[in-house]
């Protein structure tokens, strides 16, 4: 049996129309985009991107150009936190012995060799600040605020994920002033929450690092075990020929 050109075109047209309908229903399921009049045109502009676990959707420094619509999977927003060092941490110069006095010529020669002291770096780590779930739009608030680059990472946390992308300018052009102000106000509240979370997580990490760590006892080597066995060894134990005969005799 052969597939005619007309049949192939009909099958292709039905699949494309079904795909467009699915994308239009997905856009209408997002609260921010459900009231837009040109849903069919936006559905035709959608670009799909598939991710696996730990796939990076947005990296630090990515230009703010797109809106990311999560269709499936779970994504995390990760930010950099500064871990505060404990206050009772001894300084490097606390127990330094005093240097002997030198002549003026020796002091100048010594200062030329001595390097500038390095400042202690504050440890920095990335932690999960929030989650982006299916049916969520991410990136529009950054575009409306005028940000040029993203300051946080967005990483896939599930085994797989599907994200649709749109140019932010195509969506922002159909938002009125009231909707723009609402998005910017919500973005301000979210940014304040993320900053407070970064501070809280940084303090928790700092207090955890300053706590006294549990010291595990060293593992016994084979020689140590042999020495302990020799101390408790008895000629009448089952590990000796006489002990084995006694055990067999008691069983019968």
N, CA, C and O of each residue as an XYZ file, in Angstrom:
1008
protein
N       0.854     -1.181      0.000
C       0.000      0.000      0.000
C       0.892      1.232      0.000
O       1.911      1.279      0.689
N       0.497      2.219     -0.774
C       1.250      3.455     -0.861
C       0.432      4.588     -0.253
O      -0.798      4.598     -0.307
N       1.159      5.541      0.329
C       0.522      6.708      0.935
C       0.516      7.849     -0.078
O       1.569      8.318     -0.510
N      -0.671      8.281     -0.446
C      -0.793      9.350     -1.420
C      -0.398     10.692     -0.814
O      -0.397     10.867      0.404
N      -0.069     11.620     -1.678
C       0.338     12.939     -1.205
C      -0.799     13.645     -0.491
O      -0.567     14.335      0.502
N      -2.010     13.490     -0.971
C      -3.150     14.145     -0.330
C      -3.382     13.581      1.071
O      -3.688     14.323      2.004
N      -3.232     12.240      1.213
C      -3.402     11.637      2.539
C      -2.318     12.113      3.497
O      -2.592     12.392      4.665
N      -1.074     12.206      2.995
C       0.026     12.680      3.845
C      -0.217     14.114      4.300
O       0.017     14.435      5.465
N      -0.684     14.982      3.401
C      -0.977     16.353      3.772
C      -2.118     16.433      4.779
O      -2.098     17.268      5.683
N      -3.109     15.567      4.622
C      -4.228     15.580      5.570
C      -3.782     15.153      6.965
O      -4.194     15.749      7.960
N      -2.931     14.111      7.039
C      -2.436     13.650      8.345
C      -1.569     14.724      8.992
O      -1.686     14.990     10.189
N      -0.694     15.341      8.187
C       0.171     16.393      8.720
C      -0.637     17.594      9.200
O      -0.329     18.177     10.240
N      -1.664     17.963      8.449
C      -2.499     19.100      8.835
C      -3.256     18.809     10.128
O      -3.395     19.687     10.979
N      -3.745     17.578     10.278
C      -4.475     17.229     11.508
C      -3.550     17.242     12.720
O      -3.950     17.667     13.803
N      -2.311     16.776     12.539
C      -1.371     16.785     13.659
C      -0.972     18.207     14.040
O      -0.860     18.525     15.224
N      -0.759     19.055     13.047
C      -0.399     20.437     13.347
C      -1.555     21.191     14.007
O      -1.340     21.981     14.926
N      -2.766     20.947     13.542
C      -3.924     21.614     14.155
C      -4.131     21.148     15.594
O      -4.497     21.947     16.456
N      -3.902     19.861     15.861
C      -4.019     19.360     17.232
C      -2.937     19.973     18.117
O      -3.199     20.309     19.272
N      -1.703     20.122     17.576
C      -0.626     20.740     18.343
C      -0.941     22.202     18.658
O      -0.669     22.670     19.764
N      -1.509     22.923     17.696
C      -1.867     24.310     17.929
C      -2.966     24.435     18.973
O      -2.928     25.337     19.810
N      -3.941     23.540     18.930
C      -5.008     23.570     19.922
C      -4.474     23.287     21.322
O      -4.896     23.917     22.292
N      -3.548     22.342     21.424
C      -2.952     22.049     22.735
C      -2.172     23.251     23.258
O      -2.239     23.554     24.449
N      -1.442     23.933     22.398
C      -0.679     25.096     22.840
C      -1.592     26.258     23.232
O      -1.310     26.979     24.190
N      -2.691     26.437     22.485
C      -3.626     27.497     22.829
C      -4.297     27.230     24.175
O      -4.457     28.147     24.980
N      -4.690     25.977     24.426
C      -5.283     25.642     25.724
C      -4.270     25.804     26.846
O      -4.635     26.175     27.961
N      -2.992     25.527     26.561
C      -1.959     25.720     27.583
C      -1.781     27.199     27.904
O      -1.640     27.556     29.074
N      -1.784     28.066     26.896
C      -1.656     29.498     27.145
C      -2.863     30.040     27.910
O      -2.713     30.926     28.751
N      -4.032     29.527     27.632
C      -5.229     29.992     28.344
C      -5.252     29.491     29.784
O      -5.963     30.050     30.618
N      -4.479     28.439     30.089
C      -4.443     27.939     31.469
C      -3.555     28.786     32.371
O      -3.611     28.639     33.592
N      -2.733     29.672     31.800
C      -1.862     30.550     32.582
C      -2.628     31.818     32.923
O      -3.085     32.505     32.010
N      -2.787     32.157     34.192
C      -3.617     33.312     34.560
C      -3.164     34.630     33.939
O      -3.996     35.486     33.639
N      -1.867     34.807     33.744
C      -1.368     36.069     33.217
C      -1.706     36.252     31.742
O      -1.831     37.385     31.278
N      -1.856     35.148     30.989
C      -2.048     35.228     29.548
C      -3.451     34.863     29.092
O      -3.738     34.936     27.897
N      -4.321     34.478     29.993
C      -5.634     33.995     29.567
C      -6.513     35.102     28.984
O      -7.414     34.827     28.192
N      -6.252     36.359     29.377
C      -7.082     37.465     28.891
C      -6.547     38.118     27.630
O      -7.155     39.070     27.140
N      -5.430     37.644     27.082
C      -4.874     38.252     25.885
C      -5.722     37.892     24.664
O      -6.175     36.754     24.544
N      -5.942     38.850     23.754
C      -6.822     38.573     22.609
C      -6.169     37.741     21.514
O      -6.869     37.065     20.760
N      -4.849     37.775     21.409
C      -4.166     37.109     20.285
C      -3.514     35.812     20.719
O      -2.333     35.591     20.449
N      -4.263     34.957     21.383
C      -3.733     33.664     21.823
C      -3.295     32.797     20.634
O      -2.227     32.191     20.715
N      -4.058     32.703     19.537
C      -3.592     31.869     18.409
C      -2.260     32.330     17.826
O      -1.430     31.503     17.449
N      -2.048     33.654     17.748
C      -0.774     34.143     17.216
C       0.390     33.824     18.147
O       1.474     33.467     17.685
N       0.171     33.951     19.470
C       1.226     33.620     20.427
C       1.521     32.127     20.434
O       2.672     31.719     20.592
N       0.475     31.302     20.262
C       0.693     29.851     20.225
C       1.562     29.449     19.038
O       2.328     28.488     19.122
N       1.444     30.180     17.939
C       2.272     29.866     16.773
C       3.724     30.271     16.973
O       4.608     29.769     16.278
N       3.984     31.182     17.923
C       5.356     31.649     18.173
C       6.065     30.866     19.276
O       7.237     31.118     19.556
N       5.373     29.929     19.897
C       5.985     29.181     21.005
C       7.123     28.305     20.505
O       7.032     27.677     19.450
N       8.192     28.279     21.286
C       9.335     27.396     21.027
C       9.490     26.464     22.228
O       9.560     26.920     23.369
N       9.542     25.174     21.969
C       9.618     24.190     23.052
C      11.065     23.802     23.321
O      11.888     23.706     22.410
N      11.349     23.581     24.609
C      12.680     23.139     25.045
C      12.498     22.038     26.086
O      11.770     22.208     27.064
N      13.164     20.914     25.866
C      13.080     19.774     26.779
C      14.338     19.729     27.639
O      15.436     20.038     27.178
N      14.153     19.334     28.914
C      15.255     19.294     29.867
C      15.225     17.974     30.623
O      14.178     17.347     30.783
N      16.404     17.574     31.081
C      16.535     16.455     31.999
C      16.943     17.005     33.370
O      17.075     18.217     33.541
N      17.139     16.119     34.333
C      17.489     16.560     35.681
C      18.807     17.334     35.673
O      19.783     16.941     35.033
N      18.799     18.446     36.405
C      19.941     19.352     36.548
C      20.265     20.093     35.246
O      21.350     20.662     35.119
N      19.346     20.094     34.283
C      19.534     20.905     33.086
C      19.295     22.377     33.414
O      18.364     22.716     34.144
N      20.141     23.244     32.869
C      20.083     24.671     33.190
C      19.174     25.365     32.186
O      19.454     25.387     30.988
N      18.088     25.928     32.686
C      17.189     26.718     31.857
C      17.699     28.152     31.715
O      17.755     28.689     30.609
N      18.071     28.769     32.838
C      18.598     30.132     32.847
C      19.867     30.121     33.673
O      19.895     29.561     34.769
N      20.898     30.726     33.163
C      22.155     30.848     33.890
C      22.357     32.299     34.296
O      21.708     33.198     33.762
N      23.257     32.522     35.241
C      23.569     33.878     35.667
C      24.232     34.624     34.510
O      25.219     34.155     33.944
N      23.682     35.786     34.166
C      24.196     36.549     33.051
C      23.440     36.349     31.755
O      23.771     36.978     30.750
N      22.412     35.472     31.750
C      21.606     35.285     30.544
C      20.798     36.548     30.258
O      20.156     37.072     31.168
N      20.807     37.054     29.025
C      20.040     38.268     28.726
C      18.543     38.072     28.965
O      17.995     37.000     28.708
N      17.899     39.116     29.455
C      16.460     39.073     29.722
C      15.745     39.391     28.409
O      15.559     40.556     28.058
N      15.350     38.345     27.693
C      14.684     38.503     26.408
C      13.433     37.660     26.279
O      12.544     38.001     25.499
N      13.337     36.563     27.025
C      12.254     35.608     26.838
C      11.396     35.481     28.095
O      11.790     35.858     29.198
N      10.213     34.935     27.869
C       9.340     34.485     28.949
C       9.336     32.964     28.898
O       9.195     32.373     27.827
N       9.490     32.342     30.041
C       9.581     30.882     30.128
C       8.295     30.357     30.754
O       7.961     30.700     31.888
N       7.578     29.523     30.007
C       6.298     28.950     30.432
C       6.522     27.468     30.693
O       6.780     26.704     29.763
N       6.425     27.065     31.939
C       6.700     25.683     32.326
C       5.460     24.846     32.039
O       4.391     25.095     32.596
N       5.610     23.857     31.171
C       4.506     22.959     30.844
C       4.504     21.710     31.709
O       3.442     21.260     32.139
N       5.674     21.141     31.970
C       5.787     19.954     32.820
C       7.128     19.983     33.522
O       8.076     20.612     33.052
N       7.198     19.300     34.644
C       8.430     19.259     35.420
C       8.463     20.344     36.484
O       7.604     21.225     36.535
N       9.479     20.252     37.328
C       9.688     21.210     38.413
C      11.072     21.834     38.264
O      12.069     21.136     38.081
N      11.110     23.157     38.345
C      12.361     23.898     38.205
C      12.602     24.703     39.477
O      11.658     25.158     40.123
N      13.852     24.871     39.825
C      14.226     25.594     41.038
C      14.977     26.860     40.672
O      15.761     26.887     39.722
N      14.724     27.909     41.444
C      15.449     29.169     41.313
C      16.541     29.162     42.371
O      16.252     29.122     43.567
N      17.787     29.202     41.935
C      18.927     29.122     42.849
C      19.654     30.459     42.891
O      19.918     31.071     41.856
N      19.971     30.898     44.097
C      20.675     32.156     44.287
C      21.929     31.961     45.104
O      22.098     30.935     45.762
N      22.809     32.945     45.061
C      24.073     32.898     45.791
C      23.864     33.508     47.163
O      23.310     34.601     47.288
N      24.305     32.804     48.188
C      24.214     33.287     49.558
C      25.622     33.393     50.126
O      26.490     32.573     49.825
N      25.835     34.398     50.939
C      27.112     34.588     51.606
C      27.011     34.042     53.016
O      26.197     34.501     53.818
N      27.842     33.060     53.308
C      27.851     32.425     54.622
C      28.682     33.275     55.562
O      29.867     33.501     55.317
N      28.067     33.747     56.637
C      28.780     34.578     57.595
C      29.698     33.731     58.458
O      29.297     32.678     58.953
N      30.913     34.182     58.635
C      31.867     33.465     59.478
C      31.495     33.651     60.940
O      30.977     34.711     61.292
N      31.735     32.665     61.817
C      31.421     32.807     63.235
C      32.219     33.924     63.880
O      33.364     34.188     63.514
N      31.576     34.584     64.865
C      32.224     35.708     65.519
C      33.391     35.278     66.399
O      34.364     36.018     66.546
N      33.299     34.071     66.993
C      34.348     33.620     67.894
C      35.494     32.929     67.157
O      36.295     32.226     67.773
N      35.572     33.124     65.862
C      36.632     32.489     65.089
C      37.947     33.217     65.346
O      38.005     34.433     65.159
N      39.003     32.526     65.766
C      40.260     33.221     66.061
C      40.895     33.777     64.803
O      40.857     33.141     63.749
N      41.463     34.931     64.906
C      42.119     35.567     63.774
C      43.495     34.956     63.552
O      44.053     34.302     64.434
N      44.032     35.184     62.354
C      45.325     34.595     62.006
C      46.476     35.290     62.727
O      47.538     34.697     62.916
N      46.270     36.533     63.126
C      47.342     37.303     63.761
C      47.253     37.298     65.276
O      47.992     38.020     65.946
N      46.332     36.470     65.834
C      46.153     36.508     67.286
C      47.352     35.901     68.010
O      47.854     36.473     68.977
N      47.814     34.725     67.531
C      48.905     34.021     68.215
C      50.226     34.144     67.466
O      51.112     33.306     67.637
N      50.371     35.169     66.645
C      51.613     35.346     65.907
C      52.694     35.900     66.831
O      52.455     36.897     67.512
N      53.866     35.288     66.876
C      54.928     35.797     67.772
C      55.462     37.141     67.269
O      55.446     37.443     66.076
N      55.923     37.912     68.214
C      56.466     39.216     67.865
C      57.804     39.058     67.136
O      58.646     38.242     67.510
N      57.967     39.862     66.088
C      59.188     39.803     65.311
C      60.284     40.639     65.975
O      60.000     41.665     66.592
N      61.514     40.201     65.848
C      62.607     40.985     66.451
C      62.794     42.307     65.721
O      62.488     42.441     64.536
N      63.297     43.259     66.459
C      63.535     44.577     65.869
C      64.669     44.518     64.845
O      65.661     43.809     65.017
N      64.484     45.285     63.786
C      65.473     45.310     62.714
C      66.005     46.736     62.533
O      65.409     47.716     62.979
N      67.137     46.799     61.866
C      67.680     48.108     61.511
C      66.835     48.723     60.393
O      66.101     48.008     59.710
N      66.932     50.044     60.198
C      66.119     50.683     59.143
C      66.347     50.070     57.767
O      65.394     49.885     57.011
N      67.594     49.753     57.430
C      67.859     49.167     56.110
C      67.234     47.779     55.992
O      66.716     47.413     54.937
N      67.286     47.002     57.089
C      66.687     45.668     57.077
C      65.168     45.742     56.975
O      64.550     44.889     56.339
N      64.556     46.761     57.600
C      63.098     46.904     57.550
C      62.638     47.179     56.128
O      61.639     46.612     55.685
N      63.347     48.040     55.405
C      62.976     48.348     54.027
C      63.118     47.111     53.152
O      62.256     46.832     52.319
N      64.216     46.362     53.343
C      64.415     45.147     52.565
C      63.355     44.104     52.888
O      62.914     43.371     52.003
N      62.946     44.034     54.143
C      61.926     43.067     54.556
C      60.557     43.446     53.994
O      59.796     42.559     53.607
N      60.226     44.720     53.938
C      58.937     45.151     53.414
C      58.830     44.908     51.921
O      57.735     44.664     51.415
N      59.944     44.968     51.206
C      59.898     44.680     49.781
C      59.570     43.219     49.517
O      58.873     42.903     48.553
N      60.069     42.325     50.369
C      59.811     40.899     50.185
C      58.412     40.508     50.658
O      57.801     39.588     50.114
N      57.918     41.200     51.657
C      56.644     40.809     52.266
C      55.488     41.165     51.340
O      55.421     42.279     50.820
N      54.614     40.253     51.143
C      53.461     40.482     50.299
C      52.320     41.082     51.111
O      52.300     41.006     52.339
N      51.377     41.676     50.398
C      50.206     42.245     51.070
C      49.351     41.114     51.614
O      49.152     40.113     50.926
N      48.838     41.247     52.837
C      48.020     40.169     53.409
C      46.729     39.997     52.635
O      46.073     40.968     52.258
N      46.378     38.742     52.408
C      45.139     38.435     51.690
C      43.961     38.506     52.648
O      44.009     37.983     53.761
N      42.908     39.161     52.192
C      41.691     39.241     53.001
C      40.962     37.908     52.947
O      40.946     37.240     51.914
N      40.368     37.533     54.054
C      39.659     36.265     54.124
C      38.394     36.337     53.276
O      37.570     37.238     53.433
N      38.258     35.368     52.378
C      37.100     35.345     51.498
C      35.899     34.767     52.229
O      36.002     33.780     52.957
N      34.761     35.407     52.013
C      33.528     34.902     52.602
C      33.029     33.755     51.724
O      32.852     33.943     50.520
N      32.799     32.580     52.293
C      32.348     31.461     51.465
C      30.981     31.749     50.841
O      30.087     32.294     51.489
N      30.841     31.368     49.560
C      29.617     31.621     48.812
C      29.108     30.283     48.293
O      29.895     29.462     47.821
N      27.816     30.058     48.374
C      27.218     28.834     47.869
C      25.865     29.165     47.256
O      25.300     30.231     47.500
N      25.357     28.235     46.456
C      24.059     28.405     45.817
C      23.051     27.492     46.503
O      23.346     26.336     46.805
N      21.877     28.018     46.741
C      20.841     27.241     47.390
C      19.513     27.500     46.702
O      19.360     28.493     45.990
N      18.556     26.613     46.910
C      17.236     26.739     46.288
C      16.444     27.800     47.031
O      16.249     27.709     48.243
N      15.989     28.803     46.299
C      15.215     29.895     46.891
C      13.722     29.720     46.669
O      12.928     30.033     47.557
N      13.329     29.231     45.515
C      11.913     29.013     45.218
C      11.802     27.978     44.110
O      12.798     27.606     43.489
N      10.570     27.515     43.871
C      10.290     26.518     42.852
C       9.375     27.112     41.785
O       8.485     27.908     42.084
N       9.609     26.715     40.545
C       8.765     27.109     39.415
C       8.019     25.858     38.970
O       8.623     24.926     38.439
N       6.710     25.838     39.186
C       5.886     24.664     38.929
C       5.198     24.779     37.572
O       5.191     25.857     36.978
N       4.620     23.685     37.071
C       3.909     23.745     35.781
C       2.775     24.764     35.811
O       2.077     24.908     36.815
N       2.604     25.467     34.695
C       1.604     26.513     34.598
C       2.073     27.860     35.098
O       1.259     28.759     35.309
N       3.390     28.019     35.296
C       3.955     29.264     35.805
C       4.756     29.944     34.710
O       5.456     29.292     33.936
N       4.641     31.274     34.654
C       5.428     32.086     33.722
C       6.550     32.751     34.488
O       6.331     33.332     35.552
N       7.760     32.665     33.943
C       8.945     33.232     34.603
C       9.689     34.113     33.609
O       9.898     33.734     32.456
N      10.087     35.298     34.074
C      10.918     36.180     33.265
C      10.252     37.455     32.812
O      10.941     38.389     32.401
N       8.904     37.531     32.874
C       8.227     38.737     32.397
C       8.486     39.924     33.312
O       8.665     41.045     32.835
N       8.507     39.693     34.619
C       8.727     40.791     35.561
C      10.114     41.397     35.395
O      10.276     42.610     35.528
N      11.110     40.577     35.107
C      12.457     41.095     34.880
C      12.505     41.993     33.644
O      13.211     43.001     33.625
N      11.746     41.616     32.616
C      11.728     42.432     31.404
C      11.017     43.760     31.657
O      11.474     44.801     31.188
N       9.912     43.736     32.387
C       9.169     44.971     32.650
C       9.940     45.907     33.572
O       9.795     47.125     33.473
N      10.752     45.358     34.461
C      11.557     46.209     35.352
C      12.756     46.820     34.648
O      13.369     47.754     35.166
N      13.095     46.309     33.484
C      14.236     46.843     32.752
C      15.544     46.153     33.039
O      16.604     46.688     32.714
N      15.501     44.954     33.651
C      16.742     44.219     33.901
C      17.346     43.741     32.578
O      16.635     43.353     31.652
N      18.651     43.780     32.522
C      19.345     43.338     31.314
C      19.801     41.889     31.400
O      19.825     41.182     30.393
N      20.163     41.446     32.600
C      20.661     40.082     32.779
C      19.984     39.439     33.976
O      19.569     40.117     34.916
N      19.880     38.124     33.925
C      19.346     37.365     35.055
C      20.432     37.214     36.115
O      21.598     36.989     35.793
N      20.043     37.337     37.367
C      20.978     37.248     38.488
C      20.899     35.908     39.212
O      21.660     35.669     40.150
N      19.999     35.043     38.793
C      19.837     33.749     39.460
C      19.736     32.647     38.421
O      19.409     32.888     37.259
N      20.022     31.438     38.866
C      19.926     30.267     38.008
C      18.551     29.631     38.136
O      17.922     29.688     39.193
N      18.097     29.028     37.053
C      16.877     28.217     37.054
C      17.257     26.854     36.501
O      17.675     26.732     35.349
N      17.105     25.821     37.340
C      17.596     24.474     37.023
C      16.443     23.492     37.151
O      15.592     23.632     38.029
N      16.420     22.500     36.272
C      15.401     21.452     36.315
C      15.696     20.502     37.474
O      16.800     19.967     37.577
N      14.710     20.295     38.342
C      14.867     19.413     39.502
C      14.187     18.060     39.311
O      14.481     17.121     40.051
N      13.300     17.941     38.353
C      12.608     16.674     38.108
C      13.378     15.849     37.078
O      14.372     16.308     36.516
N      12.905     14.635     36.843
C      13.597     13.761     35.889
C      13.512     14.294     34.467
O      14.410     14.043     33.663
N      12.456     15.021     34.143
C      12.316     15.626     32.821
C      11.443     16.866     32.954
O      10.683     17.005     33.912
N      11.559     17.752     31.994
C      10.776     18.978     32.014
C      10.619     19.534     30.614
O      11.488     19.362     29.760
N       9.488     20.210     30.388
C       9.196     20.830     29.103
C       8.840     22.288     29.341
O       7.986     22.599     30.172
N       9.500     23.186     28.607
C       9.313     24.628     28.774
C       9.085     25.249     27.408
O       9.782     24.935     26.443
N       8.089     26.144     27.337
C       7.851     26.932     26.133
C       8.399     28.341     26.351
O       8.282     28.907     27.437
N       8.998     28.892     25.298
C       9.568     30.231     25.387
C       8.880     31.167     24.400
O       8.482     30.771     23.305
N       8.754     32.415     24.825
C       8.208     33.483     24.004
C       9.074     34.720     24.180
O       9.673     34.913     25.238
N       9.144     35.551     23.166
C       9.823     36.820     23.326
C       8.995     37.707     24.245
O       7.784     37.851     24.074
N       9.672     38.296     25.220
C       8.956     39.093     26.218
C       8.289     40.311     25.587
O       7.225     40.732     26.039
N       8.889     40.871     24.569
C       8.305     42.068     23.950
C       6.982     41.754     23.263
O       6.109     42.618     23.190
N       6.815     40.509     22.749
C       5.566     40.138     22.094
C       4.409     40.069     23.085
O       3.264     40.350     22.731
N       4.713     39.693     24.334
C       3.670     39.621     25.358
C       3.453     40.982     26.007
O       2.315     41.382     26.249
N       4.535     41.689     26.287
C       4.406     42.988     26.955
C       3.669     44.007     26.104
O       3.075     44.943     26.639
N       3.697     43.842     24.782
C       3.012     44.799     23.908
C       1.499     44.732     24.053
O       0.811     45.694     23.709
N       0.966     43.627     24.551
C      -0.481     43.463     24.686
C      -0.958     43.635     26.127
O      -2.122     43.363     26.420
N      -0.092     44.076     27.025
C      -0.478     44.341     28.407
C      -0.765     45.824     28.587
O      -0.001     46.672     28.127
N      -1.881     46.134     29.264
C      -2.179     47.533     29.549
C      -1.374     48.012     30.745
O      -0.633     47.242     31.356
N      -1.524     49.280     31.072
C      -0.724     49.867     32.147
C      -1.052     49.253     33.493
O      -0.163     49.064     34.323
N      -2.319     48.940     33.719
C      -2.716     48.349     35.006
C      -2.094     46.976     35.192
O      -1.597     46.654     36.271
N      -2.121     46.163     34.137
C      -1.518     44.831     34.230
C      -0.009     44.912     34.412
O       0.569     44.112     35.148
N       0.622     45.852     33.761
C       2.068     46.028     33.942
C       2.403     46.397     35.379
O       3.332     45.844     35.968
N       1.641     47.339     35.948
C       1.900     47.756     37.334
C       1.665     46.610     38.306
O       2.388     46.491     39.295
N       0.670     45.761     38.049
C       0.418     44.609     38.929
C       1.581     43.618     38.872
O       2.008     43.099     39.904
N       2.092     43.356     37.670
C       3.210     42.420     37.542
C       4.448     42.961     38.242
O       5.161     42.210     38.908
N       4.711     44.265     38.099
C       5.885     44.864     38.742
C       5.732     44.852     40.259
O       6.710     44.626     40.971
N       4.509     45.095     40.772
C       4.293     45.068     42.221
C       4.506     43.668     42.788
O       5.128     43.507     43.838
N       3.990     42.659     42.093
C       4.195     41.275     42.548
C       5.677     40.913     42.489
O       6.180     40.209     43.364
N       6.378     41.394     41.458
C       7.818     41.111     41.337
C       8.599     41.748     42.479
O       9.572     41.166     42.958
N       8.182     42.958     42.932
C       8.857     43.586     44.067
C       8.694     42.807     45.351
O       9.641     42.665     46.124
N       7.479     42.294     45.583
C       7.248     41.478     46.778
C       8.061     40.181     46.713
O       8.635     39.750     47.713
N       8.103     39.567     45.533
C       8.874     38.322     45.385
C      10.362     38.566     45.589
O      11.042     37.748     46.209
N      10.874     39.679     45.076
C      12.295     39.986     45.237
C      12.651     40.224     46.700
O      13.705     39.791     47.166
N      11.769     40.912     47.422
C      12.016     41.124     48.859
C      12.016     39.804     49.615
O      12.831     39.603     50.515
N      11.102     38.901     49.253
C      11.060     37.587     49.903
C      12.340     36.797     49.635
O      12.882     36.170     50.544
N      12.827     36.824     48.386
C      14.039     36.074     48.044
C      15.265     36.634     48.760
O      16.146     35.875     49.164
N      15.330     37.959     48.920
C      16.458     38.549     49.640
C      16.443     38.155     51.111
O      17.484     37.827     51.681
N      15.258     38.187     51.729
C      15.162     37.762     53.130
C      15.512     36.288     53.281
O      16.136     35.889     54.264
N      15.112     35.490     52.315
C      15.444     34.059     52.381
C      16.953     33.843     52.250
O      17.521     32.995     52.939
N      17.600     34.605     51.370
C      19.058     34.496     51.226
C      19.755     34.845     52.538
O      20.698     34.162     52.940
N      19.296     35.908     53.208
C      19.903     36.300     54.473
C      19.691     35.236     55.539
O      20.611     34.915     56.291
N      18.471     34.683     55.609
C      18.183     33.669     56.624
C      18.991     32.396     56.394
O      19.531     31.819     57.338
N      19.073     31.960     55.142
C      19.833     30.739     54.844
C      21.317     30.959     55.107
O      22.003     30.055     55.583
N      21.820     32.165     54.800
C      23.225     32.457     55.076
C      23.542     32.420     56.559
O      24.592     31.918     56.960
N      22.635     32.953     57.384
C      22.855     32.901     58.826
C      22.786     31.473     59.351
O      23.551     31.101     60.240
N      21.864     30.662     58.801
C      21.773     29.266     59.238
C      23.026     28.496     58.866
O      23.516     27.696     59.664
N      23.549     28.719     57.679
C      24.781     28.045     57.268
C      25.955     28.491     58.140
O      26.814     27.683     58.494
N      25.989     29.781     58.484
C      27.078     30.261     59.325
C      27.038     29.671     60.715
O      28.077     29.308     61.267
N      25.824     29.568     61.302
C      25.722     28.971     62.637
C      26.026     27.488     62.610
O      26.569     26.943     63.570
N      25.672     26.823     61.496
C      25.977     25.387     61.402
C      27.472     25.145     61.268
O      28.004     24.177     61.811
N      28.154     26.040     60.534
C      29.602     25.858     60.383
C      30.363     26.160     61.665
O      31.431     25.598     61.910
N      29.792     27.077     62.505
C      30.488     27.427     63.730
C      30.276     26.416     64.848
O      31.004     26.427     65.841
N      29.279     25.536     64.694
C      29.021     24.543     65.732
C      30.163     23.535     65.798
O      30.882     23.321     64.822
N      30.314     22.919     66.975
C      31.373     21.932     67.175
C      30.996     20.653     66.429
O      29.931     20.083     66.664
N      31.862     20.211     65.541
C      31.590     19.026     64.761
C      31.921     17.767     65.556
O      32.866     17.744     66.345
N      31.135     16.734     65.335
C      31.350     15.466     66.016
C      32.558     14.758     65.412
O      32.679     14.640     64.193
N      33.435     14.297     66.271
C      34.645     13.619     65.839
C      34.416     12.118     65.976
O      34.182     11.614     67.075
N      34.486     11.419     64.867
C      34.286      9.980     64.885
C      35.580      9.278     65.284
O      36.661      9.717     64.891
N      35.492      8.188     66.062
C      36.709      7.475     66.463
C      37.381      6.848     65.251
O      36.696      6.442     64.312
N      38.689      6.762     65.251
C      39.398      6.175     64.102
C      39.074      4.689     63.960
O      38.893      3.984     64.953
N      39.004      4.235     62.738
C      38.694      2.829     62.476
C      39.876      1.941     62.851
O      41.030      2.275     62.584
N      39.572      0.819     63.466
C      40.607     -0.098     63.911
C      41.218     -0.821     62.720
O      40.517     -1.273     61.814
N      42.528     -0.917     62.745
C      43.234     -1.626     61.689
C      43.226     -3.122     61.968
O      42.782     -3.563     63.028
N      43.721     -3.896     61.010
C      43.768     -5.343     61.168
C      44.738     -5.757     62.268
O      44.471     -6.717     62.991
N      45.859     -5.051     62.408
C      46.813     -5.383     63.473
C      46.206     -5.130     64.851
O      46.434     -5.904     65.781
N      45.427     -4.040     64.988
C      44.778     -3.772     66.274
C      43.793     -4.873     66.621
O      43.700     -5.278     67.779
N      43.049     -5.367     65.623
C      42.087     -6.437     65.886
C      42.801     -7.735     66.275
O      42.313     -8.478     67.126
N      43.954     -8.012     65.657
C      44.703     -9.225     66.002
C      45.229     -9.131     67.433
O      45.196    -10.112     68.175
N      45.715     -7.944     67.820
C      46.197     -7.780     69.198
C      45.067     -7.976     70.204
O      45.259     -8.633     71.228
N      43.892     -7.415     69.925
C      42.771     -7.614     70.846
C      42.363     -9.084     70.908
O      41.993     -9.583     71.971
N      42.430     -9.773     69.776
C      42.063    -11.187     69.763
C      43.058    -12.019     70.568
O      42.668    -12.980     71.230
N      44.333    -11.659     70.518
C      45.339    -12.394     71.291
C      45.133    -12.193     72.785
O      45.396    -13.099     73.577
N      44.675    -11.041     73.165
C      44.454    -10.785     74.601
C      43.330    -11.633     75.160
O      43.409    -12.087     76.302
N      42.282    -11.856     74.373
C      41.129    -12.618     74.876
C      41.163    -14.075     74.425
O      40.208    -14.813     74.666
N      42.245    -14.502     73.774
C      42.295    -15.863     73.242
C      42.454    -16.854     74.383
O      43.213    -16.620     75.323
N      41.745    -17.942     74.292
C      41.824    -19.017     75.280
C      42.079    -20.332     74.549
O      41.583    -20.559     73.446
N      42.864    -21.188     75.192
C      43.191    -22.472     74.561
C      41.968    -23.362     74.420
O      41.962    -24.282     73.602
N      40.938    -23.100     75.205
C      39.740    -23.935     75.173
C      38.626    -23.333     74.312
O      37.504    -23.839     74.320
N      38.920    -22.261     73.571
C      37.892    -21.660     72.735
C      37.712    -22.478     71.467
O      38.540    -23.332     71.150
N      36.641    -22.221     70.749
C      36.339    -23.009     69.549
C      37.283    -22.683     68.412
O      37.269    -23.362     67.385
N      38.128    -21.629     68.579
C      39.084    -21.287     67.536
C      40.365    -22.126     67.624
O      41.245    -22.018     66.770
N      40.457    -22.947     68.648
C      41.619    -23.842     68.776
C      41.163    -25.280     68.528
O      39.980    -25.577     68.693
N      42.076    -26.186     68.132
C      41.675    -27.584     67.883
C      41.046    -28.240     69.122
O      40.051    -28.956     69.007
N      41.624    -27.995     70.297
C      41.078    -28.584     71.518
C      39.673    -28.040     71.797
O      38.782    -28.786     72.203
N      39.485    -26.761     71.581
C      38.160    -26.186     71.822
C      37.124    -26.719     70.865
O      35.977    -26.920     71.263
N      37.483    -26.956     69.615
C      36.527    -27.504     68.654
C      36.140    -28.933     69.033
O      34.978    -29.324     68.918
N      37.125    -29.702     69.483
C      36.787    -31.082     69.909
C      35.865    -31.065     71.109
O      34.948    -31.881     71.190
N      36.087    -30.152     72.045
C      35.211    -30.056     73.227
C      33.788    -29.670     72.793
O      32.810    -30.198     73.323
N      33.676    -28.728     71.807
C      32.350    -28.324     71.356
C      31.632    -29.462     70.656
O      30.427    -29.637     70.835
N      32.365    -30.249     69.852
C      31.743    -31.394     69.174
C      31.328    -32.460     70.189
O      30.269    -33.076     70.063
N      32.197    -32.670     71.215
C      31.848    -33.662     72.213
C      30.628    -33.265     73.032
O      29.819    -34.122     73.386
N      30.486    -31.993     73.337
C      29.311    -31.563     74.117
C      28.033    -31.658     73.312
O      26.950    -31.799     73.881
N      28.145    -31.583     71.973
C      26.935    -31.696     71.152
C      26.406    -33.112     71.113
O      25.203    -33.321     70.958
N      27.296    -34.095     71.251
C      26.861    -35.483     71.252
C      26.747    -35.995     72.660
O      26.391    -37.154     72.868
